[in-house]
Amino acid sequence: MLDLYHHGSSACAAKVRLALAEKQLLWSSHYVDILAGEQFKPAFLRINPKGVVPVLVHDGRIVRESTVICEYAEEVFPAHPIYPDTPWERAQVRIWTKAVDEELHPACSTITYVVSHRHIILRNGVGDFEQFLKNSTGEGYAARERKWRWIHEGLAAPGVGDQVRLYDGYLRQMEQALRDRDWLVTDRLTMADIALAPYVNRLATFSMHDMWVNERYPRVADWFRRMQARPTFRSALLDWLPEPLRVEMAEHGRKAWPEMRALLG
């Protein structure tokens, strides 16, 4: 039995949902409203002391970290593989997933906070900085201070421009990788494509298609259309995002796009 703790706006959770869908695995949903602070409740912290989603529980065994969850699912349930056959190709997939975890995901978190979630958090009430620190779940003072500035300063916060340009750099790398094939590593979809899909979709959710359309990154545009056409895409990436949140993220994204575009240079 597979139990997944997740949230609709979490790119990492979307990655796991997409991987499980491509592997045709059934799972039970445990929805954790991270915008309402449910990840800090004692019951969830016993499952993941970091206070983040996703978390997979398989027959009582807890598996944390989104890429680790996907690798675990591949090893335990080898049918409908999402990793390639050869060691070299699997290594190329892992280069992409490592880059997503170490660089693209932090950039996505930054952009998500400064474009949209800051408005929701401020509306719900963030309290003072001391109270904000108490909900750190081990992040540390510097990380919480950075998030505090994201919430209060938005796209003007220090370092945000670098994260926007880093995000754009990964779209450029995808454009290069897609020169001779439809998918990032092989001639079929792999975990590399699954890992990147939620991050391109995040920009689409923010109505920021101009990051790749109009011949800016035409191969990425074609790749994203192929991803959207897969029967797993809607059920894994779109259907779990509550409609009011989707509308709000799209509106915040449209308002922020001129400033984002200026940061691209």
C-alpha positions in Angstrom: 0.0 0.0 0.0 1.3 3.5 -1.0 0.4 6.6 0.9 1.5 10.0 -0.4 1.6 13.1 1.7 1.6 16.0 -0.8 0.3 19.5 -1.7 -1.1 20.9 -5.0 1.4 23.7 -5.4 4.5 21.7 -4.4 6.7 21.1 -7.5 8.4 18.2 -5.7 5.1 16.6 -4.9 4.0 17.0 -8.5 7.2 15.3 -9.7 6.4 12.3 -7.5 2.7 12.2 -8.6 3.8 12.2 -12.2 6.4 9.5 -11.7 3.8 7.3 -9.9 1.3 8.0 -12.7 3.8 7.1 -15.4 4.6 3.8 -13.5 0.8 3.2 -13.3 0.9 2.9 -9.5 -2.1 3.6 -7.3 -1.7 5.5 -4.0 -3.8 7.0 -1.3 -3.8 10.8 -0.9 -2.9 12.6 2.3 -3.2 16.3 1.4 -1.1 18.6 3.5 -2.0 22.3 3.2 1.4 23.9 3.4 0.0 27.4 2.8 -2.0 27.0 6.0 1.0 25.6 7.9 -0.2 22.0 8.3 3.3 20.8 7.6 4.3 22.1 11.1 1.7 20.1 12.9 3.2 17.5 15.3 1.5 14.6 13.5 3.2 15.5 10.2 6.5 16.4 11.8 6.7 12.8 13.1 6.6 11.7 9.5 9.0 14.3 8.2 10.9 16.4 10.8 11.9 18.8 8.0 8.2 19.8 7.6 8.1 19.5 3.8 6.2 17.4 1.3 6.2 15.0 -0.4 6.5 11.9 1.8 5.8 8.4 0.7 4.8 5.7 3.1 5.0 2.1 1.7 3.6 -0.6 3.9 4.5 1.5 7.0 8.0 2.4 5.8 8.6 6.1 5.4 10.5 7.4 2.3 11.4 11.1 2.1 12.9 13.4 -0.5 11.2 13.5 -3.9 13.9 12.1 -6.1 14.6 9.3 -3.6 10.9 8.5 -3.6 11.0 8.2 -7.4 14.1 6.0 -7.4 12.5 3.8 -4.7 9.4 3.4 -6.7 11.4 2.4 -9.7 13.4 -0.2 -7.8 10.4 -1.7 -5.9 8.0 -1.6 -8.8 10.1 -2.2 -12.0 7.2 -2.4 -14.4 6.7 0.6 -16.7 10.3 1.9 -16.1 11.0 5.6 -16.0 14.8 5.2 -16.0 16.7 4.1 -19.2 18.2 0.8 -19.9 21.9 1.6 -20.0 24.2 2.8 -17.2 25.4 5.8 -19.2 21.8 6.9 -20.0 20.8 6.5 -16.4 23.8 8.6 -15.4 22.5 11.4 -17.8 19.1 11.2 -16.1 20.7 11.6 -12.7 22.7 14.6 -13.8 19.3 16.3 -14.6 17.6 15.2 -11.4 20.6 16.3 -9.3 20.6 19.7 -11.0 16.8 20.0 -10.3 17.3 19.2 -6.7 20.3 21.4 -6.1 19.7 24.4 -8.2 16.4 24.6 -10.1 14.2 23.7 -7.1 15.6 26.4 -4.9 15.1 28.9 -7.7 11.6 27.7 -8.1 10.9 28.1 -4.4 12.3 31.7 -4.6 10.1 32.6 -7.6 7.0 31.0 -6.2 7.4 32.9 -2.9 8.1 36.3 -4.4 5.6 36.1 -7.2 2.6 34.5 -5.5 2.8 32.7 -2.1 4.0 35.9 -0.3 0.6 37.4 -0.9 -1.2 34.3 0.5 1.1 34.1 3.5 0.7 37.8 4.3 -3.0 37.5 4.0 -3.1 34.5 6.4 -0.8 36.5 8.8 2.9 35.9 9.2 3.4 37.5 12.6 6.7 39.0 13.6 10.1 37.7 12.7 10.6 35.9 16.0 7.3 34.0 15.5 8.4 33.3 11.9 11.7 31.8 13.2 9.8 29.4 15.5 8.4 27.7 12.4 11.8 27.0 11.0 11.9 23.1 11.4 15.7 23.4 11.5 16.1 25.7 8.5 18.4 28.1 10.4 18.4 31.8 10.9 19.8 32.8 7.5 17.3 30.7 5.5 14.4 32.1 7.5 15.7 35.7 7.1 15.9 35.1 3.4 12.3 33.9 3.2 11.2 36.8 5.4 12.6 39.2 2.8 11.0 37.2 0.0 7.6 37.6 1.7 8.0 41.3 2.4 10.0 42.5 -0.6 9.0 40.2 -3.4 11.0 40.4 -6.6 13.0 43.3 -5.2 14.5 41.0 -2.5 18.3 40.4 -2.7 19.4 37.6 -5.0 16.0 37.1 -6.7 17.3 38.3 -10.1 20.1 35.7 -10.0 17.5 32.9 -9.3 15.3 34.1 -12.2 18.3 34.0 -14.6 19.3 30.6 -13.3 15.8 29.3 -14.1 16.1 30.7 -17.6 19.5 29.1 -17.9 17.9 25.7 -17.4 15.4 26.3 -20.1 18.4 27.1 -22.3 20.0 23.8 -21.4 16.8 22.0 -22.1 16.7 23.7 -25.6 20.2 22.4 -26.3 19.4 18.8 -25.1 16.3 18.6 -27.3 18.2 19.4 -30.5 18.3 15.8 -31.7 15.4 14.1 -29.9 11.9 14.6 -28.5 12.9 13.9 -24.9 15.8 15.1 -22.7 18.0 11.9 -22.6 16.6 9.2 -24.8 14.0 8.7 -27.5 11.4 8.1 -24.8 10.2 9.9 -21.7 12.4 9.3 -18.7 12.8 10.5 -15.1 14.7 13.5 -16.5 11.5 14.7 -18.3 9.4 13.9 -15.2 11.8 15.9 -13.0 11.7 19.0 -15.2 7.9 19.0 -16.1 6.7 20.5 -12.8 9.2 23.4 -13.1 8.2 24.4 -16.6 4.5 23.9 -15.6 5.1 26.3 -12.6 5.9 29.0 -15.1 2.8 28.1 -17.1 0.8 28.3 -13.9 2.1 31.8 -13.4 1.0 32.7 -17.0 4.7 33.1 -17.9 4.7 31.2 -21.1 6.8 34.0 -22.7 9.8 32.4 -21.0 9.8 29.9 -23.9 7.2 30.8 -26.6 7.5 33.1 -29.6 10.7 31.3 -30.8 12.6 32.0 -27.5 13.0 28.3 -26.8 11.0 26.5 -29.6 12.2 23.0 -28.7 11.2 23.5 -25.1 7.8 24.7 -26.3 7.3 21.5 -28.4 8.5 19.4 -25.5 6.1 21.0 -23.1 3.2 20.4 -25.6 4.2 16.7 -25.7 4.2 16.6 -21.9 0.8 18.2 -21.7 -0.6 15.7 -24.2 0.3 12.7 -22.0 -2.7 11.2 -20.2 -0.8 11.5 -16.9 -0.1 15.2 -17.1 -3.5 16.6 -16.0 -4.2 14.0 -13.2 -0.7 14.4 -11.8 0.1 18.1 -12.2 -3.1 20.1 -12.7 -6.0 18.3 -10.9 -4.4 18.6 -7.4 -4.1 22.4 -7.6 -7.2 23.9 -6.0 -9.0 26.1 -8.5 -9.0 29.3 -6.3 -5.2 28.8 -5.8 -4.7 28.3 -9.5 -6.6 31.4 -10.4 -4.7 33.4 -7.8 -1.3 32.1 -8.9 -2.1 33.0 -12.5 -3.2 36.5 -11.6 -0.1 37.1 -9.4 2.1 35.8 -12.2 0.6 38.1 -14.8 1.1 41.1 -12.6 4.7 40.1 -11.8 5.7 39.2 -15.4 6.9 42.7 -16.5 9.3 42.8 -13.5 10.4 39.2 -14.1 11.1 40.0 -17.8 13.2 43.0 -16.8 15.3 40.8 -14.5 16.1 38.5 -17.5 18.0 41.3 -19.1 
